[in-house]
């Protein structure tokens, strides 16, 4: 039974979770219907996301696993459940790419992985065929437990740096962040649709009006070598111009 204090979106989400549970157990049930209220997702700055990931990574072995998970979602824009089912064979360490096996009727896709992400994944132990989950446990329950652990890690980092906005960064927030930034960079809604694996463009159109970037500030970097320029591009910086033999790059804060 739905809790009285749940809003319509929470009720709808719980129904989706139960549908997956009943389907897994092969049980029949009458699905209650709730009308979702569309809300614009919260989009943090990249500095906030990176600070959160770095803070969690410093917590030790469990922190390293969570940090790698967050970095993977941030770069691939995949759903949390898709990354939770990621297998080692889906990661091409040599070419720096991650293949996403879709859920929820989405399309399969492959995303470029930065050297930073490859390093984080390489540091994880390879005890099973899965990168993050334990195949001996129920995938839904184990992801819920992993999310609860992340909530506690996130709380500690937010308190340590005095930034309560970090408490609003969920796994899905990173997916929304990537989609928003990609649309701003390319202005290509079909590209964002492919990135997210959407089959219906109506689900993608929300990213065309999330943020007004006109007043945003930039972080500027200078590259003296090809290696430095390559590292900046992998980190999401855009090339601007050459000055005195140096290459200037910028990225929105």
Secondary structure, DSSP 8 states (H G I E B T S, - for coil): ---TT--HHHHHHHHHHHHHHHHHHT-------------------HHHHHHHHHHHHTT-HHHHHHHHHHHHHHHH---HHHHHT-BGGGEETTTTEEEE---TT---EEEE--HHHHHHHHTS--SSSBSSS-TTS-HHHHHHHHHHHHHHHHHHHHHHHT-GGGGG--HHHHHHHHHHHHHHHH--HHHHHHHHT-SSGGGTGGGGSS---TT--EEEEEE-SHHHHHHHHHTT-EEEEEETTEEEEEEE-
